[in-house]
Amino acid sequence: MLIAKVVGTTIATIKDSALQGRKLLILRQTDASGQPFGKPYVAVDTLDAGIGDLVLTAHGSSGRQTDITRNSPVDAVIMAVVDHMVVEGEVVYQKEPWRTP
């Protein structure tokens, strides 16, 4: 698993039928404190994550083991949305609570 930050979305109207109706998000891997680094990559969203969310991703054959991605041509899948992270006793990330407008 990798920790990543959702930095954008992508739309592909022509894609493999196994991916029809699936949201594709652009991610960047983060360090343990949630700071992005490296090149962006695309992952299939199985949980309705959004821009700015910190997520956990599975890659390669592990990315094809969710109920939604089984037997699909995916290399990366979002499998969890992070609520908060504690590293060495310090809170390094806390998701803002959802508020109604």
N, C-alpha and C positions, 0 to 999 in steps of 0.2 A: 504494500500500500504506500501511496505517496500523499502528502498534504499539498493541496493546490488552492489557488485563488481563482475564482471565476472573474475573468476580465472582459468577456464579450460573448456575443452570440454569432452563429453562422446559420445561413439558410441554404439548403440544397434541395431544389424541387425535384431533381432527378437523382434517385438513389436506389440502392438495393431494396427490394420489397420488404425485407426483414426490418428495415429502419424506417418504414413509413410511419408517420405520426410521432416520431421520436425527436425530442429537442436536442440539438447539438450545441454545446457551449465551448467557448475558447478559454483555456486554463493556462496558468503559469505555476510551476512547482514553487513551493515556498520552503524557507528554512523553518526551524523549530519555533521561531517567534512569529511566523506568519508573513515574513517579508519575501515577496516574489523574486525569483531569479530564473535565468535560463530562457529558452525559446518557448513561445506559446505552442499549445497543441490542442486538438479537439477531442472531446469526450462525449459519449452519449449520456444524457441526463436521465436517470431513472427516478429521481426524487423531487423534481420541480425546484431545483436550486436556482439562484439568481445572481446577477452581477454583484460582486463584492463579497459573496459568501466564501467561506473557507470550507473546503470539502476534502473527503478522502476518496482516492481513486484506486481502482485495480487495473492492471495492465496485462496485455498478452492473453494467454489462455485463461487466466483468472478473470479477466474482463468479460469472458463469455460464459460465466457460471451463474449469473443472476437469472431469475425467471424471465426477465424482459429481454436479455441479450443472448440467451442460450441459442446456439447454432446461428449466430449472426456474425457478419464480418466486421467486428469491432476490435480495436486495440486498447481502448481506454474507456472506462465507465465510471460515472460518479455513483458511489455506493453509500455515502454518508455525508450529511451536512454537519459541520462542527459547531457545537454550541459554545464551548470554551476550551482553552488549552492551558494546562499548568505544567511548567517546565522548571525542575529543580525548586519546587515550592513556590514559584512565582506565577501569577496569572499573566500569560503573555497574549492571550486573545479572549475576548468576550463578545459574543454576538449581541448586537443591540436588540432589545425586546421589540416585538412586533407591536405596532400602534395603529389604531384605527384613525382614518383621516378626520 
